[in-house]
Amino acid sequence: MFKFELNSVLSLKEKIEDVKKRELGIANTYKEELELQKEALVNEHDGIYVDIKKSSCAEVDIHAIKVLSRYSSYINKQIKDAEVHIVKAQKVVDIKREELLQAMKERKILDNLKEIKLEQHMEESKRLEQVLIDEIISYKYGQEGRENS
């Protein structure tokens, strides 16, 4: 019966890898949410310019145009802030991806070691089995030789 002596370490590495996968997923989801928020702000900003054009085509309402212009500036600032947050979120995603790759490498090393140990165990079992078969054959041959004498 084969028992890998580092099985508990391998199990721990697998759990760490799963945690890193979840962390990467969470970081990706957060970044995607930020991108959606930025897209909504851009759409809202584009809508403001449509409103300004409508206002300028109709009666000229200087107050409304000033309000829309200030709101446009505010939305621009929100968009720039969102871009900063997206860049930070992308850095976190990159870090989490690297951590996951490292965890996967560590687990893979132990998987490979386990495979090597299993192959060695199988070869040793075959060798011992062959030794046993040889002993049985030698014993039977010896018994037959004594019976014929």
C-alpha positions in Angstrom: 0.0 0.0 0.0 1.5 3.3 -1.1 1.3 6.2 1.3 2.9 9.6 0.2 4.7 11.0 3.2 4.0 14.6 2.2 0.3 14.1 1.5 -0.7 16.5 4.3 1.6 19.2 2.8 0.2 18.5 -0.7 -3.4 18.8 0.7 -2.4 22.1 2.3 -0.9 23.4 -1.0 -4.2 22.4 -2.8 -6.2 24.4 -0.2 -3.9 27.4 -0.6 -4.3 27.2 -4.4 -8.1 27.1 -4.0 -8.0 30.2 -1.7 -5.7 32.0 -4.2 -8.2 31.2 -7.0 -11.1 32.6 -5.0 -9.0 35.7 -4.2 -8.2 36.2 -7.8 -11.9 35.8 -8.7 -12.9 38.4 -6.1 -10.3 40.9 -7.4 -11.4 40.4 -11.0 -15.0 40.8 -10.1 -14.2 44.0 -8.1 -12.3 45.4 -11.1 -15.1 44.6 -13.5 -17.6 46.4 -11.2 -15.4 49.4 -11.2 -15.2 49.3 -15.0 -19.0 49.1 -15.2 -19.3 52.1 -12.9 -16.8 54.0 -15.1 -18.8 53.1 -18.2 -22.0 54.3 -16.5 -20.3 57.6 -15.7 -19.0 58.0 -19.3 -22.6 57.3 -20.6 -24.0 59.9 -18.1 -21.3 62.4 -19.2 -22.2 61.9 -22.8 -25.9 62.4 -21.9 -25.0 65.8 -20.4 -23.6 67.0 -23.7 -26.7 66.0 -25.4 -28.7 68.0 -22.9 -26.4 71.0 -23.3 -26.9 70.8 -27.1 -30.7 70.6 -26.7 -30.6 73.6 -24.3 -28.5 75.6 -26.7 -30.8 74.8 -29.7 -33.9 75.9 -27.8 -34.1 79.0 -25.7 -30.7 80.0 -24.3 -30.8 79.3 -20.6 -27.5 80.3 -19.3 -28.2 79.1 -15.8 -29.1 75.6 -17.1 -26.0 75.5 -19.2 -23.8 76.5 -16.2 -25.4 73.8 -14.1 -24.9 71.2 -16.7 -21.3 72.3 -17.2 -20.5 72.1 -13.5 -22.2 68.7 -13.4 -20.1 67.7 -16.5 -16.9 68.7 -14.6 -18.0 66.7 -11.5 -18.7 63.6 -13.7 -15.2 64.1 -15.3 -13.6 64.1 -11.9 -15.6 60.9 -11.0 -14.4 59.3 -14.2 -10.8 60.1 -13.4 -11.2 58.8 -9.9 -12.7 55.6 -11.3 -9.8 55.2 -13.6 -7.4 55.5 -10.7 -9.4 52.9 -8.8 -9.4 50.6 -11.8 -5.6 50.9 -12.2 -5.2 50.0 -8.5 -7.6 47.1 -8.9 -5.7 45.9 -11.9 -2.5 45.9 -9.8 -4.3 43.8 -7.1 -5.5 41.4 -9.9 -1.9 41.1 -11.1 -0.6 40.4 -7.6 -3.3 37.8 -7.0 -2.6 36.2 -10.4 1.1 35.9 -9.5 0.3 34.5 -6.0 -2.0 31.9 -7.7 0.7 31.0 -10.2 3.2 30.5 -7.4 0.7 28.3 -5.4 0.1 26.3 -8.5 3.8 25.8 -9.0 4.3 24.6 -5.4 1.4 22.2 -5.7 2.6 20.9 -9.0 6.1 20.2 -7.6 4.5 18.1 -4.9 2.2 16.4 -7.4 5.3 15.5 -9.5 7.1 14.3 -6.4 4.1 12.1 -5.5 4.1 10.6 -9.0 7.8 9.9 -8.8 7.4 8.2 -5.4 4.5 6.2 -6.7 6.5 5.0 -9.6 9.4 4.1 -7.3 6.9 2.2 -5.1 5.4 0.4 -8.0 8.9 -0.6 -9.3 9.9 -1.8 -5.8 6.7 -3.8 -5.4 7.3 -5.4 -8.8 10.9 -6.2 -7.8 9.8 -7.7 -4.5 7.1 -9.7 -6.3 9.7 -11.0 -8.7 12.0 -12.0 -5.8 9.1 -13.8 -4.2 8.2 -15.6 -7.4 11.8 -16.6 -7.9 11.9 -18.0 -4.3 8.7 -19.9 -4.9 10.1 -21.4 -8.1 13.4 -22.2 -6.5 11.6 -23.9 -3.6 9.3 -26.0 -5.9 12.3 -26.9 -8.1 14.2 -28.0 -5.0 11.2 -30.0 -3.8 10.8 -31.7 -7.2 14.5 -32.5 -7.3 14.3 -34.2 -3.8 11.2 -36.2 -4.7 12.8 -37.5 -7.9 16.0 -38.6 -6.0 
